[in-house]
Amino acid sequence: MAGEWRGYYRLRIGDIRVIFWPDLKTKTIYVDYIGPRGDIYKTKT
């Protein structure tokens, strides 16, 4: 993703969007946001 979302990935599950980023060193996935597709990008500050 671009801009302030650089380094994040998104996953669509029906009407829900999951925004996450992987830490490849520790092999951990961090989920930052889960919400409706239309509103999820408005939550990041």
CHARMM internal coordinates of N, CA and C (Angstrom, degrees):
IC EDIT
DIST 1 N 1 CA 1.4342
DIST 1 CA 1 C 1.5256
ANGL 1 N 1 CA 1 C 108.00
DIST 1 C 2 N 1.3119
ANGL 1 CA 1 C 2 N 117.80
DIHE 1 N 1 CA 1 C 2 N 166.50
DIST 2 N 2 CA 1.4584
ANGL 1 C 2 N 2 CA 121.82
DIHE 1 CA 1 C 2 N 2 CA -172.52
DIST 2 CA 2 C 1.5222
ANGL 2 N 2 CA 2 C 112.15
DIHE 1 C 2 N 2 CA 2 C -115.07
DIST 2 C 3 N 1.3201
ANGL 2 CA 2 C 3 N 115.08
DIHE 2 N 2 CA 2 C 3 N 171.40
DIST 3 N 3 CA 1.4640
ANGL 2 C 3 N 3 CA 121.29
DIHE 2 CA 2 C 3 N 3 CA 176.32
DIST 3 CA 3 C 1.5144
ANGL 3 N 3 CA 3 C 112.13
DIHE 2 C 3 N 3 CA 3 C 65.90
DIST 3 C 4 N 1.3281
ANGL 3 CA 3 C 4 N 116.25
DIHE 3 N 3 CA 3 C 4 N -135.78
DIST 4 N 4 CA 1.4622
ANGL 3 C 4 N 4 CA 120.27
DIHE 3 CA 3 C 4 N 4 CA -178.16
DIST 4 CA 4 C 1.5273
ANGL 4 N 4 CA 4 C 111.88
DIHE 3 C 4 N 4 CA 4 C -69.55
DIST 4 C 5 N 1.3254
ANGL 4 CA 4 C 5 N 118.07
DIHE 4 N 4 CA 4 C 5 N -10.44
DIST 5 N 5 CA 1.4597
ANGL 4 C 5 N 5 CA 122.94
DIHE 4 CA 4 C 5 N 5 CA 178.76
DIST 5 CA 5 C 1.5318
ANGL 5 N 5 CA 5 C 112.16
DIHE 4 C 5 N 5 CA 5 C -95.23
DIST 5 C 6 N 1.3269
ANGL 5 CA 5 C 6 N 118.28
DIHE 5 N 5 CA 5 C 6 N 7.23
DIST 6 N 6 CA 1.4634
ANGL 5 C 6 N 6 CA 121.16
DIHE 5 CA 5 C 6 N 6 CA -179.06
DIST 6 CA 6 C 1.5326
ANGL 6 N 6 CA 6 C 110.07
DIHE 5 C 6 N 6 CA 6 C -56.85
DIST 6 C 7 N 1.3212
ANGL 6 CA 6 C 7 N 116.00
DIHE 6 N 6 CA 6 C 7 N 133.31
DIST 7 N 7 CA 1.4614
ANGL 6 C 7 N 7 CA 121.63
DIHE 6 CA 6 C 7 N 7 CA -179.64
DIST 7 CA 7 C 1.5194
ANGL 7 N 7 CA 7 C 113.29
DIHE 6 C 7 N 7 CA 7 C 92.92
DIST 7 C 8 N 1.3256
ANGL 7 CA 7 C 8 N 117.18
DIHE 7 N 7 CA 7 C 8 N -10.49
DIST 8 N 8 CA 1.4568
ANGL 7 C 8 N 8 CA 121.60
DIHE 7 CA 7 C 8 N 8 CA 178.63
DIST 8 CA 8 C 1.5175
ANGL 8 N 8 CA 8 C 110.00
DIHE 7 C 8 N 8 CA 8 C -95.47
DIST 8 C 9 N 1.3110
ANGL 8 CA 8 C 9 N 115.11
DIHE 8 N 8 CA 8 C 9 N 158.95
DIST 9 N 9 CA 1.4537
ANGL 8 C 9 N 9 CA 122.53
DIHE 8 CA 8 C 9 N 9 CA 174.93
DIST 9 CA 9 C 1.5203
ANGL 9 N 9 CA 9 C 108.15
DIHE 8 C 9 N 9 CA 9 C -125.72
DIST 9 C 10 N 1.3215
ANGL 9 CA 9 C 10 N 115.77
DIHE 9 N 9 CA 9 C 10 N 160.18
DIST 10 N 10 CA 1.4613
ANGL 9 C 10 N 10 CA 119.69
DIHE 9 CA 9 C 10 N 10 CA 179.59
DIST 10 CA 10 C 1.5136
ANGL 10 N 10 CA 10 C 109.62
DIHE 9 C 10 N 10 CA 10 C -128.30
DIST 10 C 11 N 1.3128
ANGL 10 CA 10 C 11 N 114.64
DIHE 10 N 10 CA 10 C 11 N 149.33
DIST 11 N 11 CA 1.4462
ANGL 10 C 11 N 11 CA 122.23
DIHE 10 CA 10 C 11 N 11 CA 179.63
DIST 11 CA 11 C 1.5208
ANGL 11 N 11 CA 11 C 107.62
DIHE 10 C 11 N 11 CA 11 C -135.09
DIST 11 C 12 N 1.3182
ANGL 11 CA 11 C 12 N 116.31
DIHE 11 N 11 CA 11 C 12 N 127.83
DIST 12 N 12 CA 1.4619
ANGL 11 C 12 N 12 CA 120.66
DIHE 11 CA 11 C 12 N 12 CA 179.43
DIST 12 CA 12 C 1.5187
ANGL 12 N 12 CA 12 C 108.81
DIHE 11 C 12 N 12 CA 12 C -100.64
DIST 12 C 13 N 1.3333
ANGL 12 CA 12 C 13 N 115.21
DIHE 12 N 12 CA 12 C 13 N 126.84
DIST 13 N 13 CA 1.4559
ANGL 12 C 13 N 13 CA 121.99
DIHE 12 CA 12 C 13 N 13 CA 177.52
DIST 13 CA 13 C 1.5258
ANGL 13 N 13 CA 13 C 106.31
DIHE 12 C 13 N 13 CA 13 C -127.73
DIST 13 C 14 N 1.3197
ANGL 13 CA 13 C 14 N 116.78
DIHE 13 N 13 CA 13 C 14 N 93.61
DIST 14 N 14 CA 1.4672
ANGL 13 C 14 N 14 CA 120.85
DIHE 13 CA 13 C 14 N 14 CA -175.42
DIST 14 CA 14 C 1.5183
ANGL 14 N 14 CA 14 C 109.59
DIHE 13 C 14 N 14 CA 14 C 64.39
DIST 14 C 15 N 1.3237
ANGL 14 CA 14 C 15 N 117.39
DIHE 14 N 14 CA 14 C 15 N -123.30
DIST 15 N 15 CA 1.4601
ANGL 14 C 15 N 15 CA 122.41
DIHE 14 CA 14 C 15 N 15 CA 178.76
DIST 15 CA 15 C 1.5246
ANGL 15 N 15 CA 15 C 112.45
DIHE 14 C 15 N 15 CA 15 C -91.99
DIST 15 C 16 N 1.3108
ANGL 15 CA 15 C 16 N 117.33
DIHE 15 N 15 CA 15 C 16 N 5.20
DIST 16 N 16 CA 1.4666
ANGL 15 C 16 N 16 CA 122.52
DIHE 15 CA 15 C 16 N 16 CA -177.24
DIST 16 CA 16 C 1.5213
ANGL 16 N 16 CA 16 C 109.54
DIHE 15 C 16 N 16 CA 16 C -104.37
DIST 16 C 17 N 1.3240
ANGL 16 CA 16 C 17 N 116.46
DIHE 16 N 16 CA 16 C 17 N 142.21
DIST 17 N 17 CA 1.4687
ANGL 16 C 17 N 17 CA 122.44
DIHE 16 CA 16 C 17 N 17 CA 176.44
DIST 17 CA 17 C 1.5270
ANGL 17 N 17 CA 17 C 107.39
DIHE 16 C 17 N 17 CA 17 C -117.50
DIST 17 C 18 N 1.3235
ANGL 17 CA 17 C 18 N 116.55
DIHE 17 N 17 CA 17 C 18 N 135.05
DIST 18 N 18 CA 1.4591
ANGL 17 C 18 N 18 CA 123.50
DIHE 17 CA 17 C 18 N 18 CA 176.67
DIST 18 CA 18 C 1.5243
ANGL 18 N 18 CA 18 C 107.43
DIHE 17 C 18 N 18 CA 18 C -113.95
DIST 18 C 19 N 1.3274
ANGL 18 CA 18 C 19 N 116.98
DIHE 18 N 18 CA 18 C 19 N 125.81
DIST 19 N 19 CA 1.4602
ANGL 18 C 19 N 19 CA 122.65
DIHE 18 CA 18 C 19 N 19 CA 177.52
DIST 19 CA 19 C 1.5325
ANGL 19 N 19 CA 19 C 107.20
DIHE 18 C 19 N 19 CA 19 C -108.37
DIST 19 C 20 N 1.3253
ANGL 19 CA 19 C 20 N 116.26
DIHE 19 N 19 CA 19 C 20 N 125.10
DIST 20 N 20 CA 1.4607
ANGL 19 C 20 N 20 CA 119.81
DIHE 19 CA 19 C 20 N 20 CA -175.41
DIST 20 CA 20 C 1.5150
ANGL 20 N 20 CA 20 C 110.59
DIHE 19 C 20 N 20 CA 20 C -145.34
DIST 20 C 21 N 1.3300
ANGL 20 CA 20 C 21 N 115.55
DIHE 20 N 20 CA 20 C 21 N 166.89
DIST 21 N 21 CA 1.4646
ANGL 20 C 21 N 21 CA 120.60
DIHE 20 CA 20 C 21 N 21 CA 173.43
DIST 21 CA 21 C 1.5247
ANGL 21 N 21 CA 21 C 108.80
DIHE 20 C 21 N 21 CA 21 C -142.74
DIST 21 C 22 N 1.3314
ANGL 21 CA 21 C 22 N 116.20
DIHE 21 N 21 CA 21 C 22 N 140.70
DIST 22 N 22 CA 1.4613
ANGL 21 C 22 N 22 CA 120.55
DIHE 21 CA 21 C 22 N 22 CA -179.64
DIST 22 CA 22 C 1.5284
ANGL 22 N 22 CA 22 C 111.71
DIHE 21 C 22 N 22 CA 22 C -93.75
DIST 22 C 23 N 1.3124
ANGL 22 CA 22 C 23 N 115.26
DIHE 22 N 22 CA 22 C 23 N 143.56
DIST 23 N 23 CA 1.4588
ANGL 22 C 23 N 23 CA 121.47
DIHE 22 CA 22 C 23 N 23 CA 170.40
DIST 23 CA 23 C 1.5277
ANGL 23 N 23 CA 23 C 105.60
DIHE 22 C 23 N 23 CA 23 C -105.72
DIST 23 C 24 N 1.3124
ANGL 23 CA 23 C 24 N 115.85
DIHE 23 N 23 CA 23 C 24 N 101.79
DIST 24 N 24 CA 1.4570
ANGL 23 C 24 N 24 CA 120.27
DIHE 23 CA 23 C 24 N 24 CA -173.00
DIST 24 CA 24 C 1.5298
ANGL 24 N 24 CA 24 C 113.02
DIHE 23 C 24 N 24 CA 24 C -69.49
DIST 24 C 25 N 1.3143
ANGL 24 CA 24 C 25 N 117.38
DIHE 24 N 24 CA 24 C 25 N -25.91
DIST 25 N 25 CA 1.4685
ANGL 24 C 25 N 25 CA 119.94
DIHE 24 CA 24 C 25 N 25 CA 179.68
DIST 25 CA 25 C 1.5260
ANGL 25 N 25 CA 25 C 111.42
DIHE 24 C 25 N 25 CA 25 C -67.63
DIST 25 C 26 N 1.3369
ANGL 25 CA 25 C 26 N 116.58
DIHE 25 N 25 CA 25 C 26 N -42.37
DIST 26 N 26 CA 1.4637
ANGL 25 C 26 N 26 CA 120.63
DIHE 25 CA 25 C 26 N 26 CA -177.96
DIST 26 CA 26 C 1.5254
ANGL 26 N 26 CA 26 C 112.18
DIHE 25 C 26 N 26 CA 26 C -99.55
DIST 26 C 27 N 1.3454
ANGL 26 CA 26 C 27 N 116.32
DIHE 26 N 26 CA 26 C 27 N -1.07
DIST 27 N 27 CA 1.4682
ANGL 26 C 27 N 27 CA 121.89
DIHE 26 CA 26 C 27 N 27 CA -178.61
DIST 27 CA 27 C 1.5303
ANGL 27 N 27 CA 27 C 110.68
DIHE 26 C 27 N 27 CA 27 C 54.93
DIST 27 C 28 N 1.3331
ANGL 27 CA 27 C 28 N 114.76
DIHE 27 N 27 CA 27 C 28 N 48.61
DIST 28 N 28 CA 1.4614
ANGL 27 C 28 N 28 CA 122.52
DIHE 27 CA 27 C 28 N 28 CA -179.17
DIST 28 CA 28 C 1.5190
ANGL 28 N 28 CA 28 C 109.51
DIHE 27 C 28 N 28 CA 28 C -122.85
DIST 28 C 29 N 1.3045
ANGL 28 CA 28 C 29 N 116.62
DIHE 28 N 28 CA 28 C 29 N 141.35
DIST 29 N 29 CA 1.4647
ANGL 28 C 29 N 29 CA 121.79
DIHE 28 CA 28 C 29 N 29 CA 175.08
DIST 29 CA 29 C 1.5171
ANGL 29 N 29 CA 29 C 108.14
DIHE 28 C 29 N 29 CA 29 C -109.67
DIST 29 C 30 N 1.3391
ANGL 29 CA 29 C 30 N 116.25
DIHE 29 N 29 CA 29 C 30 N 126.02
DIST 30 N 30 CA 1.4555
ANGL 29 C 30 N 30 CA 122.48
DIHE 29 CA 29 C 30 N 30 CA 179.19
DIST 30 CA 30 C 1.5226
ANGL 30 N 30 CA 30 C 109.27
DIHE 29 C 30 N 30 CA 30 C -105.20
DIST 30 C 31 N 1.3198
ANGL 30 CA 30 C 31 N 116.86
DIHE 30 N 30 CA 30 C 31 N 123.37
DIST 31 N 31 CA 1.4591
ANGL 30 C 31 N 31 CA 122.13
DIHE 30 CA 30 C 31 N 31 CA 177.78
DIST 31 CA 31 C 1.5183
ANGL 31 N 31 CA 31 C 107.40
DIHE 30 C 31 N 31 CA 31 C -95.39
DIST 31 C 32 N 1.3456
ANGL 31 CA 31 C 32 N 116.57
DIHE 31 N 31 CA 31 C 32 N 121.34
DIST 32 N 32 CA 1.4585
ANGL 31 C 32 N 32 CA 121.06
DIHE 31 CA 31 C 32 N 32 CA -178.78
DIST 32 CA 32 C 1.5158
ANGL 32 N 32 CA 32 C 113.37
DIHE 31 C 32 N 32 CA 32 C -97.16
DIST 32 C 33 N 1.3162
ANGL 32 CA 32 C 33 N 117.44
DIHE 32 N 32 CA 32 C 33 N -37.16
DIST 33 N 33 CA 1.4594
ANGL 32 C 33 N 33 CA 120.13
DIHE 32 CA 32 C 33 N 33 CA -176.10
DIST 33 CA 33 C 1.5149
ANGL 33 N 33 CA 33 C 110.67
DIHE 32 C 33 N 33 CA 33 C -144.11
DIST 33 C 34 N 1.3334
ANGL 33 CA 33 C 34 N 114.83
DIHE 33 N 33 CA 33 C 34 N 140.16
DIST 34 N 34 CA 1.4568
ANGL 33 C 34 N 34 CA 122.29
DIHE 33 CA 33 C 34 N 34 CA 171.85
DIST 34 CA 34 C 1.5165
ANGL 34 N 34 CA 34 C 106.04
DIHE 33 C 34 N 34 CA 34 C -134.04
DIST 34 C 35 N 1.3366
ANGL 34 CA 34 C 35 N 116.75
DIHE 34 N 34 CA 34 C 35 N 126.25
DIST 35 N 35 CA 1.4528
ANGL 34 C 35 N 35 CA 118.41
DIHE 34 CA 34 C 35 N 35 CA -179.82
DIST 35 CA 35 C 1.5085
ANGL 35 N 35 CA 35 C 112.52
DIHE 34 C 35 N 35 CA 35 C -177.16
DIST 35 C 36 N 1.3458
ANGL 35 CA 35 C 36 N 116.19
DIHE 35 N 35 CA 35 C 36 N -178.84
DIST 36 N 36 CA 1.4599
ANGL 35 C 36 N 36 CA 120.64
DIHE 35 CA 35 C 36 N 36 CA 179.27
DIST 36 CA 36 C 1.5198
ANGL 36 N 36 CA 36 C 110.99
DIHE 35 C 36 N 36 CA 36 C -60.11
DIST 36 C 37 N 1.3151
ANGL 36 CA 36 C 37 N 116.28
DIHE 36 N 36 CA 36 C 37 N 142.90
DIST 37 N 37 CA 1.4663
ANGL 36 C 37 N 37 CA 121.10
DIHE 36 CA 36 C 37 N 37 CA -175.37
DIST 37 CA 37 C 1.5188
ANGL 37 N 37 CA 37 C 113.16
DIHE 36 C 37 N 37 CA 37 C -54.31
DIST 37 C 38 N 1.3044
ANGL 37 CA 37 C 38 N 118.95
DIHE 37 N 37 CA 37 C 38 N -43.33
DIST 38 N 38 CA 1.4601
ANGL 37 C 38 N 38 CA 121.05
DIHE 37 CA 37 C 38 N 38 CA -175.22
DIST 38 CA 38 C 1.5119
ANGL 38 N 38 CA 38 C 114.42
DIHE 37 C 38 N 38 CA 38 C -70.91
DIST 38 C 39 N 1.3349
ANGL 38 CA 38 C 39 N 117.48
DIHE 38 N 38 CA 38 C 39 N -25.61
DIST 39 N 39 CA 1.4660
ANGL 38 C 39 N 39 CA 120.79
DIHE 38 CA 38 C 39 N 39 CA -173.27
DIST 39 CA 39 C 1.5251
ANGL 39 N 39 CA 39 C 113.87
DIHE 38 C 39 N 39 CA 39 C -102.94
DIST 39 C 40 N 1.2978
ANGL 39 CA 39 C 40 N 118.39
DIHE 39 N 39 CA 39 C 40 N -14.15
DIST 40 N 40 CA 1.4586
ANGL 39 C 40 N 40 CA 121.17
DIHE 39 CA 39 C 40 N 40 CA -170.17
DIST 40 CA 40 C 1.5185
ANGL 40 N 40 CA 40 C 113.63
DIHE 39 C 40 N 40 CA 40 C -62.98
DIST 40 C 41 N 1.3166
ANGL 40 CA 40 C 41 N 118.46
DIHE 40 N 40 CA 40 C 41 N -34.33
DIST 41 N 41 CA 1.4628
ANGL 40 C 41 N 41 CA 120.72
DIHE 40 CA 40 C 41 N 41 CA -176.43
DIST 41 CA 41 C 1.5305
ANGL 41 N 41 CA 41 C 112.09
DIHE 40 C 41 N 41 CA 41 C -78.75
DIST 41 C 42 N 1.3117
ANGL 41 CA 41 C 42 N 117.96
DIHE 41 N 41 CA 41 C 42 N -11.25
DIST 42 N 42 CA 1.4667
ANGL 41 C 42 N 42 CA 121.87
DIHE 41 CA 41 C 42 N 42 CA 178.80
DIST 42 CA 42 C 1.5209
ANGL 42 N 42 CA 42 C 112.30
DIHE 41 C 42 N 42 CA 42 C -84.17
DIST 42 C 43 N 1.3513
ANGL 42 CA 42 C 43 N 118.16
DIHE 42 N 42 CA 42 C 43 N -11.00
DIST 43 N 43 CA 1.4646
ANGL 42 C 43 N 43 CA 122.00
DIHE 42 CA 42 C 43 N 43 CA -173.02
DIST 43 CA 43 C 1.5147
ANGL 43 N 43 CA 43 C 113.63
DIHE 42 C 43 N 43 CA 43 C -84.39
DIST 43 C 44 N 1.3037
ANGL 43 CA 43 C 44 N 119.39
DIHE 43 N 43 CA 43 C 44 N -22.35
DIST 44 N 44 CA 1.4655
ANGL 43 C 44 N 44 CA 121.39
DIHE 43 CA 43 C 44 N 44 CA -176.26
DIST 44 CA 44 C 1.5186
ANGL 44 N 44 CA 44 C 110.15
DIHE 43 C 44 N 44 CA 44 C -76.58
DIST 44 C 45 N 1.3277
ANGL 44 CA 44 C 45 N 116.22
DIHE 44 N 44 CA 44 C 45 N 131.36
DIST 45 N 45 CA 1.4687
ANGL 44 C 45 N 45 CA 120.99
DIHE 44 CA 44 C 45 N 45 CA 178.72
DIST 45 CA 45 C 1.4886
ANGL 45 N 45 CA 45 C 111.38
DIHE 44 C 45 N 45 CA 45 C -118.51
END
COOR INIT
IC SEED 1 N 1 CA 1 C
IC BUILD
